[in-house]
Amino acid sequence: MDDHLRLQKAIMAGSTKRMSAEEKRQTILKIYHQAKEVFTEKEIVALASKAGVNANTIVDINQSLVDDSLVDKDKIGGSNYFWSFPSKKDRLAQLQHEQILRSIAALESQLQEAEAKLADAKRGREDDESGERAKKMARREELSKAKLAAEEELSKLKQNDPQAIADLEQELKLVTAAANRWTDNIFSCKDYLVKKRGMGKKEALKILGITDAFDYPEDKPSK
């Protein structure tokens, strides 16, 4: 009982300003982590209300924490019981890591599809009325930006979970290799147009929608 009183005093001393959804989540998690006890839904609603969380939102916010595996839930008899220990906060970094892995897998799939389309371009297909080559080049730019964003997120996560990031670094290497292979294909298209079709270099670059500045995403000698 004394522990509950101390917890109530601590949370009542918190800010009463209007909270964002994330602030509500963190406030409720703090209650679990400080108490290190099991609560009924009624108890967590009472404690969170005293901590400044809008009472009408507590049940939904608490359920969102359960859905994200940050709070454990079990039904005993006719009541639901909830608990979460401080180690649960590491789950958030893991969720972010898993999301980035899914994004990288999707990017790799898109890069493979683009490589297949560029293989057709190597056989000398001219631009059609829909401007397919221009679309390919625009898509490549989008994927390059997405790759950079993933690398930035990776840099942030390295501070939290170096071991888990090892797998992500390997995935990024695969994506980078795929991007370089795609760039190889574009250069092959240019060589085909110049050497086999007799086009001037400037004309070939124009058809491919690139300039002399076009190069590999990473440090690699340009052609």
Secondary structure, 3 states (H helix, E strand, C coil): CHHHHHHHHHHHCCCCCCCCHHHHHHHHHHHHHHHCCCEEHHHHHHHHHHCCCCHHHHHHHHHHHHHCCCCEEEEECCEEEEECCHHHHHHHHHHHHHHHHHHHHHHHHHHHHHHHHHHHHHCCCCCCCCCHHHHHHHHHHHHHHHHHHHHHHHHHHCCCCHHHHHHHHHHHHHHHHHHHHHHHHHHHHHHHHHHHCCCCHHHHHHHHCCCCCCCCCCCCCCC
